[in-house]
Amino acid sequence: MANSTPDATVADATIPATMSAMLLTGHGDIDRLVYRDDVSTPRPGPGEVLVRVTATAKNNTDRKAREGLYPVKKGEMTSFAMGGEPTLVFPRIQGADIAGRVVAVGEGVDAARVGERGLLDFNLYPDARRDINLTPDYYGHGADGGFAEYVAVPSDQFHHVANAELSDAELAALGMCSYQTAYHMLTSAGVVAGERVLVSGASGGVGTALIQLCRIVGAIPYAVSQPEKAEALEALGAEAVIDRGELEAFAERVLEATGGAPIDAVMDLVGGEMTDRFIDTMIQDMKARTTYPRLSIAGASGGNISEILWTRIYLYQVRICGVSHGTREEAEQLIAWIRSGELRPVLHAAFRLSELHRAERYFVSRGSGFLGKIVIVPDAQWDAHGASFALAASSPSQEPRP
Ligand SMILES: NC(=O)c1ccc[n+]([C@@H]2O[C@H](COP(=O)([O-])OP(=O)(O)OC[C@H]3O[C@@H](n4cnc5c(N)ncnc54)[C@H](OP(=O)(O)O)[C@@H]3O)[C@@H](O)[C@H]2O)c1
């Protein structure tokens, strides 16, 4: 087999010249995702490692970027362009949360890394700063990601995670797109031990991360979700679960769950008509508070437009934090919590890379279905890393018709 990485310092001799990958060929529906087996295998540049992908977790952002659902002005159809120029160009290989093995290293990278199992910090950081990330972009969007057999990424962002108790699919399910966003939501709002935190979208990738992270920092998470998911969310760490389907007296039901104490900070992933109700849970009795009300928002699964009176925001002194991704420091803290076993994966099912269309349909139509993450496994890695998490083995009844 031809070795495509002659300029790599050290390379595993089995690296082929071409690989299978799912190419996103333009904005639109899932027919824009095209499976090919003749894509050039990337080469690790200086400071990079080449990773043989064993599992890549799916994120909502893959769908939203594909559909062009990231407007910052009314009427736009676009993707991230925080640095000024659009970075999503086609064809692009999506997939941000990558687990795999180092098979080659580029110039300046220690050859001892070959063979390491690791997890990618998915950010395309604009600079070396560790405590701020002003123009969030990521592998799978501004550069090729993990819906492929190989990917080249910065050595210092591919973190070694040896933990034998974690399978590669589970490691991908702990990916930074959800966990770093969740952690940055908490740090932006200055959440501290003992505080009551309302977590919306609680059963999703970011929501399940938030529940675990609240417990790690000593905060008390109250989950907004659906009744059929309550038991699993409480097992994950939720203090109580509030039904998002019942809008009537929403704030009163939250305060009943807290024993009357106000919510200290809201983690909003839902937006739309829910955001105003979430604010109610913090401001109903300002005399009962000891801190300003805080709202972190990182998603809008329930609608991109909310009608909120600004008077409510400034008279009640609500601190609003927009959150996108997070910082190097936060990613490294999360990796430390994965290594120490404090963060546990919430993995729902695995799909083969060639079946990404099926996985996309399942992901968007799962409404009342499941908790946590879906991972995509390259077909060549399926038996070793995907088969034991196949959907049929977990919950066949939830699969939608194509
Ligand atoms: N800013 C960032 O850096 C960043 C990073 C990652 C994700 N995000 C965004 O954050 C949001 C959550 O991401 P995710 O990956 O966790 O998504 P996900 O896994 O798809 O979970 C979303 C959850 O939101 C709830 N939900 C869905 N539709 C809803 C609706 N119409 N009204 C109320 N709740 C609804 C559901 O939970 P329940 O059934 O439990 O209510 C669902 O499981 C998305 O909007 C995503 O684009 C942003």
The ligand as an ORCA input file, in Angstrom:
! r2SCAN-3c Opt
* xyz 0 1
  N     -22.617     27.878     21.246
  C     -21.900     26.761     21.107
  O     -20.672     26.746     21.140
  C     -22.653     25.488     20.977
  C     -21.979     24.276     21.062
  C     -22.739     23.110     21.033
  C     -24.114     23.206     20.844
  N     -24.713     24.399     20.700
  C     -26.161     24.539     20.541
  O     -26.755     24.169     21.780
  C     -28.000     23.524     21.524
  C     -27.963     22.140     22.164
  O     -26.933     21.389     21.498
  P     -26.848     19.826     21.735
  O     -25.686     19.343     20.944
  O     -26.939     19.517     23.165
  O     -28.159     19.379     20.989
  P     -28.995     18.068     21.158
  O     -28.126     16.955     21.601
  O     -29.728     17.984     19.881
  O     -30.003     18.422     22.360
  C     -30.933     19.444     22.268
  C     -31.977     19.193     23.335
  O     -32.801     20.356     23.407
  C     -34.123     19.959     23.697
  N     -34.983     20.490     22.645
  C     -34.970     20.200     21.353
  N     -35.917     20.905     20.707
  C     -36.512     21.661     21.627
  C     -37.565     22.601     21.590
  N     -38.191     22.913     20.459
  N     -37.919     23.212     22.727
  C     -37.302     22.907     23.875
  N     -36.306     22.016     23.984
  C     -35.916     21.400     22.865
  C     -34.158     18.452     23.743
  O     -33.966     18.088     25.115
  P     -35.158     17.696     26.107
  O     -36.003     16.724     25.382
  O     -34.439     17.139     27.279
  O     -35.882     18.974     26.415
  C     -32.912     18.039     23.001
  O     -32.416     16.812     23.449
  C     -28.196     23.506     20.010
  O     -28.974     24.614     19.648
  C     -26.784     23.638     19.489
  O     -26.746     24.178     18.217
  C     -24.012     25.545     20.782
*
